[in-house]
Amino acid sequence: MVALGNVIRGATSHYEHVCNQAARGILDTGLATSVPIAFGVLTCETLDQALQRAGSTSGNKGADVAMAALEMISVKHGIDAV
């Protein structure tokens, strides 16, 4: 599985809590189901930074995470074949 999302720091003080709970929820889900989950949640200071990391000047981090997940599936299939 691939978990994608974006948390952008706003005017309120709960940014760290939201980021931590997103990471914890994805971790807990992976552990509870034994299904690997690639973590692709961006934590950004501004909307501009999020847009840059989601397909603009800084690449596409979501696509990078998806490709990493596909590569891990390929590795697992290779190990299973041995």
C-alpha positions in Angstrom: 0.0 0.0 0.0 1.0 3.6 -0.5 -0.2 6.3 1.9 -0.1 9.8 0.3 -1.1 13.1 1.9 0.1 16.5 2.8 0.0 18.5 6.1 0.7 22.2 5.7 1.5 24.3 8.8 -1.3 26.7 9.4 -2.1 29.4 11.9 -3.1 26.9 14.7 -0.7 25.1 17.0 -1.7 21.5 16.2 0.6 20.9 13.1 3.0 18.6 15.0 0.1 16.6 16.5 -1.5 16.1 13.1 1.9 15.0 11.6 2.7 12.7 14.5 -0.8 11.1 14.4 -0.7 10.6 10.7 2.6 8.8 11.0 1.4 6.8 14.0 -1.8 5.8 12.3 0.0 4.5 9.2 2.5 2.6 11.3 -0.3 1.1 13.4 -2.2 0.0 10.3 0.8 -1.7 8.8 1.6 -3.5 12.0 -2.1 -4.6 12.6 -2.5 -5.9 9.1 1.0 -7.1 8.3 0.7 -5.1 5.0 3.7 -2.9 4.2 2.8 0.7 3.7 5.0 3.2 1.9 4.9 6.5 3.8 4.3 9.4 1.4 2.9 12.1 3.6 4.5 15.5 3.0 4.9 17.8 6.0 5.3 21.3 4.6 5.5 24.8 6.0 3.7 26.5 3.1 1.3 25.7 0.2 4.1 26.7 -2.2 6.5 24.2 -0.6 3.8 21.5 -0.9 3.2 22.3 -4.6 7.0 22.2 -5.3 7.3 18.8 -3.7 4.1 17.4 -5.4 5.3 17.7 -9.0 6.9 21.0 -9.5 10.5 22.2 -9.0 11.4 19.7 -6.3 10.1 16.6 -8.1 7.1 14.5 -7.3 7.5 12.9 -3.9 4.3 10.9 -4.3 5.5 9.3 -7.5 8.9 8.6 -5.8 7.1 6.8 -2.9 4.9 4.8 -5.3 8.0 3.8 -7.3 9.7 2.7 -4.1 6.7 0.5 -3.2 6.8 -1.1 -6.7 10.5 -1.8 -6.4 10.0 -3.4 -3.0 7.3 -5.6 -4.5 9.7 -6.7 -7.2 12.4 -7.5 -4.6 9.9 -9.5 -2.6 8.9 -11.5 -5.7 12.6 -12.1 -6.3 13.1 -13.4 -2.8 10.0 -15.6 -2.9 11.2 -17.2 -6.2 14.5 -18.3 -4.6 
